[in-house]
Amino acid sequence: MLRLRALASASWFVILTALVMTTALAACGPEDHAKATEVATSGSSHGTPAPASADDDDDATGDDDFAADDDNISSDDDASDDDAAGDDDDVVADDDTSDDDTATDDDDTTDDDDTADDDDTADDDTTDDDSADDDDDDDDVTDDDDDDVGGPFIDPNLTVIRDSGRQYMCENNCECGDEYLAAAPFIGDPEKAVDIFEWRDNKDGVVIRSGRPKTSEFIAVMQDLAAFDVDTVLTQQLSVTITGEQVLASGVIEQTLIIDTARIGSYQARVLIPATPGPWPVLTALPGHGAFTDEDFLYNGDGQRFAENGYLIGAINLRVMCGEPDEQEASIALLAAGSTLTDVQAEEALLLYRYLGSLEGANTRRMGLTCHSGGCAPAGVLSWVADGLFDAVVIDNPVTFGEFTYSELPLNQTVPKYYPYYEWIYDYGRMPQPGLGVEYGTFSHDTALNFFDANLKK
């Protein structure tokens, strides 16, 4: 699968090859030019591969190992009871169904190596800082050396303009769902269409997959289930308007953005650029419910702390994330068309990822994903579907994808197709990249910061 990070990495290889050839030719006589040319062009020419799958050969049950385990989902309906801890108290408390057993049961995920590779005897983790790499020329673009920095993305389909006079089309993001309704018939897969009310009434009969999946197999399952194609999202035409820029008291630069796409419409985002010189590791953030989700995440939730500690971070101002009636209307329409609100929000995060990676100073070899509350539904999906794009993931609210509001209406994380797999989606030790579950609302606390430092600043 073509990845923008591979394009950025390839540019470093071209530079390296040119330097080696120049040195070789300068050191030999005319009769040795052919030999020098052969030596200079015999190095590695590969781009950055997706990270090796996590321990595909031990104790994995595979996709066909499952059992009916309705006891595991009996608390599913109260999962919506405490969602709004920091979000919107009339939404449902997103989904803490699995918070008590997944947010803290990741004692093996703090090691940035074995989260994605339990069997280190073969050391097949391509992103591992392998001491066996003794190549003085360091021509292995996949090696995780300290000086292995990825430059900004080369993204010919991204247009960035500045227009401080542009106003966003919606005064209230809670009610900004018209573009979702218009897009629904064109972005969904009719074969994946769902009558959400019929499904709700029969949910208790759904079998929840148990055991532990093989990472490589489950990546394929999730990519097949998703209503979007990652490569298409990464290469479609994208326009970003910078509507404001200011320097905060900490020296951090804040940008406000409007992101425009032909496929899913326009939405807002906010970016914080560190005051310190780059290169910086990059974080893409998916906030929870609220009217101003980007501000809530970065300021009320102290996500700005990452920028103050040298991270380039961007957060989406998610649309219709305020509960009834607009969130339900968008969710129902998208589900009926074969897409979901979670899938669309995952697309929005990938588009912000593209912009962040294009900024001068971004280290595109060190890119993380973080989330809060309802934003952990699309983040959980991306942690599998976007295999190879992120180097670390922090989640503070593993959802079940089967939650409804108090009125028994769907919301962003009501996604029947992902519901049987929710335990696998938040199996941090099997994710394609290092993953960590933290307590609800602590996405910016020391545990999360230290985890990102260990995986993105190593």
N, C-alpha and C positions, 0 to 999 in steps of 0.2 A: 504494500500500500504506500503510495507516494505521500511523503510528509514534508512539510515546509522545513522542519528541522534538518532533514536530509539535504535539502538544497543549500541551507546555510553551511552545513558541515562540508559539503562538496566544494564550496568556494575556498575553504582552508586547504583542502587537498590540492587544488589547482595551484595555489600559491606555493605550497611546499614542493610540488613536483618541479615547478619552474626554477626554484632555488637550487634544488639538487642537480638539475640538468646543467644550469649555468656553472656551478662549481666544478662538476665533472669535466665539462668541455674546456674550461679554463686551465685545468690541471694536466691535460693530455695534448700530445702532438696530433697533427693531422691524421696520422695513421691510426690513432686510437679513438677518433671521433665516433666511429660506429659503435665500438664497445661501450664508450661512455654513454652514448644515447640509449643503448640497450639497458644498461644498469639504471639510468635515471628514470626509465619508463616502466620498470618492472615492479614498482611498489604497489601497495594496496590502492584500489580504485573504487572501493565500495562506499556507499553512503551510510548513514546511521540506520542500523536495523532496529526493528521493534525489540524491546527488552525480551530476554529469554523467558519462557513461560515458567511459572513457579512450580518446580518439583513435580513434573508430570508423571514421574515413575513410581511414586510411593503412596500408599494408602489412600489414593484418590478413588472415589467411587464412580466417577464419570457421570454423564448426564442421565443414564438410565437407572441409577441407584436412587430410589426415592421410596418414601413410605408415607401413608396417610398419617398425619400428625397434627390433628386439629387442636390438640392441647397447646401446641406452640402458638396458636393464633387466637386463643380464647380471649386474650387481653386486647385484641386488635381494635375493638370498638372503643375501649377507654384510651386507646392510644391517642385519640383525638381530643382527650380531655385536658391535657396540660400543655398543649402546643404553644399557646400564646404567651408563654412566660415572658418573652420580651417582645412579642410581636403584636398581633391584633387580637384582643381578647374576644372578639365576636367571630373569629374564624374557628377553628377547632384547634386545640393545642395540637400542633401538627401531628405528632405521631410517636410519642415516646415509647411505643410498644417494646422496642428492643433496646432502649437506652440503658436499662439497668443491667443488661447482660452483654451488650456489645460495646458500650462506650468505654468500659474499663477492662475488657477481657482481651487486651491486645499486648500482653506482656512480652510477646515475642516480636512485636512490630517495631519496637524502638530501635532494634538493630537494623540499620539501613540495608543490610545485606540479605538477611534471611527472610525478610518479608516476602520477597518475590522468588526466593530460591532456597527452599528448606534443605536441599541436598547439595551442600557446598563441596562434597568430595570431588565433583567434576568441575566445579567452579564455572558453570555455564552461564553465569549472569554477565551479559555483554556490557552492562553498565558498571560492573564491579571495578574498584580500584585495585587491579590485580598486580600483586608484586612480581608476577612472572613477566610482566611487560618490561623487558630490558632493552628495548629499541632506543638507542641514544637519539635517533632522529625524531622519535615520537610521531611517526607517520600514521599511527593507528588512530583514525578519527573517532573510534568508539571507545578509546581508553579514557578512564576517568581521572586523569592526572589533575593536579591542582591548577595547572595552567591551561586546562582544556576549557576554553571559553568559546561559546557560540556567538557569532555576530548577529546583528539584526536580520530578520527575515527579508529575503528578496521576494516581494509580493507584488507582481505587476498588476494584479486585479484589485489592489487597494488604492483608493483615492482619499487623501486627507486634505481638508480645507479649513480655514479659519473664518468664522463668521459670528462675531459677538452679537449681531443683531437678530440672529435666528431664534425664534421661539418654538418650543416643542408644541406639537398639535394638541396635547391633552393638558388641561389645567390640573386635572386630578388623575393620577396614575391608576387609582383604584377602578376608575370607570373607562379605562383606555383599552377596550377589548374589541373594538370594531374591526381592526385589521386582522385579528385572529379569526373572527367570524367570516370575513371575506376570503381569507387564505385557506380555511379548512378544506374546502372541496378539492383544492389543488395540491396540497402537501401531504394528504393522507393516502394510505393504501386500503382500498375498499375491502380487501381480504382480511384486514385486521380491524374492521369496524366493530364497534361494541355498543349494544344497548345497555347502558350502564345501570339502569334500574332493574332490568332482568337479571343482570349479573349480580347486583347487590342482593337480590332476594334469594340467590342460589349460592352465595359465596361460601357458605359453610361446607359445601360439598367439594370445594377445590382442594386438591392435594398439594401440600407444601413440600418441596423437595428437601430432603435431609441429607446427611453425610457431607462430604467435602468434594467439590468438583475438581476435575483437572483444569488448570488455568487456561491452557490453550483451547480446550474444547468449549469452555464456558464463554470465552471471548467470542468465539464464533456464534454461539447461541444468542448472546446479547446483541451482536451486530446484526443478526438476522431479525431479531425482534424490534430493533429500533426503527423509528419512522423517518430517519434521516441517514444520509451517507456522509461519513466524515470527510472523505476526499472531495466530495461535491461542495460541502460547506467551506472547506479550506481554499477552494479555487474559484468560487463564485464571485461575481462583481460585488464589491463592498465599498461604501462611501462613509467616511467618518468626518463629522463636522465638530471642530473644537469651538464651543460656544463661549467658553470662559477659561481663564487661567489666572491663578494668583499664587503668591508665596505665603504660606502659613507661618505662624510665629516660630515654629520649629525649623523653618527653612525648607520644609517639604513643599514641592510645587503641586498644586491641585489643578487638574483639568476636568472640565465638565464637557460631556460629549453627547451628540446625537448620532446614532448608528443607523444607517439606512440600508435596507436590502429589498430586492424585488420580491423575494420569496415570503418573508414573514413580517414585512413592514418596518417601522421605525421604533426605536426605543432609546432610552437614555442610559448613560453610565458615567462613572466618576473614577478618575485615575489619580493616584498619588505617586509622585516621582521623588525619590530620596534626595536629600540635600547633599549627600556625600557623592563623590565621583563614582561612576560605574566602572566595570560592569556589575549589574545587579541581578540577583535571582528574581524570578517573576512569579507572581501569584495572581490567579484568576479566582474571583470570589463570587459565590452564588448566595445572596442573602435570603432571609426568611420573609414572612408575611409583613405587610405594612404599606403605608402610602408613599414613603420615601426610603426604599429599602437600601439604596446605596449609602445614604447618609447614616441610616441606622447602623449599618454594618461597620462603616469606617469610623464614625464618631461616637455614637451611643454605645456601640459594642467594642470600641477601641481598636478596630482593625487598622487605624492609622499607626498603631504601634509597630506594625511590620515595616511601614515606610520609614519610620524613625530609626529602625534597626537595619536599614539598607536593602529593603525589598521594594521592587517596583510592583505595585498592586493596583488592580482595577476591580470595581464592583458594579454589578448591573442594578439599575433601578427597575426592578421587575414590574411588569404590567399585571393588572387585575388581581393583585395578591392581597385582597382585603376581605375575602369571604363573599357572602351573598350580597347582591345577586350576580355580579359581573363575573366573578371567578367561576361560579357554577355554570353560567351560560357558555363561557368559553370552553370549559372542560367538557361539557356535554356535546357541544358542536364538534370539537376536535376528536373526541372519542367516536362519535357517530361517523366521522369521515375517515377513520383509520389512523389517526394520529393521537397525540396526547399533549396536554399542557406541559408536562415534564419534558417530553421530547423537544418541543419548541424552545423551552428555556435552556436545554442543553445546547441547541444550535446557537442561541444568543450568546452563551458563554464561549463557544468556539470562535465566534466572530470577534468578541472582545479579546480573546487570546491572540488572534491574528494581529490586532492593532497593538497590543502590548509588546508582542515579539518584534514588531517593526520599529520600535523606538530606539534611537541611538542610546547605547548604554545597557540595553537588555541583554542578559546572558541567556541565550536560547537553548543552552545545554542544561539549564537549571530552572525548570518551570514546574510550579506546584499548583494544586487545586485545593480550595478550601470552601467551606459552606457553613450556613447556620440554618437550623430549623427546616422549614419547607424547602429551602434551597438545596438540602441534602438529598432530595429525590433526584433532580437532574445531575447532581454531582456524583451520586452513586452510580447512575447509568454511565456517565462519562468515564468513570474510573475503569470501566471495562470496554465500552464501545470505542473510546479514543485511545486504544492501546498504542503506546509508544510516544504519546504527546506529553504526558505528565511524568515527573520524576518523584513526586510525593503527593499524598492526598491526606487531608485532615477532615474528619466528619464529626459533627456534634449531635446529630439526630438521625440515626438509621431508621428509615420509615419502613412500613410494611407494604406500601402501595395498595393497601386495602382500606384506607381511612375514609370516613365520611364526616360531614359536619353534624352538629347536634340535630339538625333537621333532616339528616339522612340524605344530604346532597353531596355530590362529588366536589373535590377541590384539586389543586395541582397534582398532589401525589396519589390520586386515585387512579391507578393504572393496572387494570386486570392482567395484562400480559406479563408484567413483572412480578405480580403478587406471588406466584408459586416459587419464585426464586429469591425472595427478599433476604433469606438467611445467607444465601451464596453471594449476593451482591455486596453485602457488608461483612464478608469474611475477609478481614484485613490481611490476614496472613497468606491469602491466596491471590490477592490483587496483583495485576501485572506490574505494579510499582509499589514501593513502600506505602503502607496505609496505616492510619492511626485513628482510633475512635476516642473522643474526649467527652467529658460531661457536657450536658446541654448548656449552651451559653458561654462556654469557656474556650471558644475557638481562637481567642487572641491571648490566652493566658500563657504562662511560662511553658507548660507541657507542650502546647502546640508550637510555640516559637522555637523551643529547643529541638523539637522533632524536625522542623523545617531546616533549622541551622545544621543539624547532623546530616541531612540528606541533600540540601541545596547549596550549602556553603563548604562542603568537605573538599 
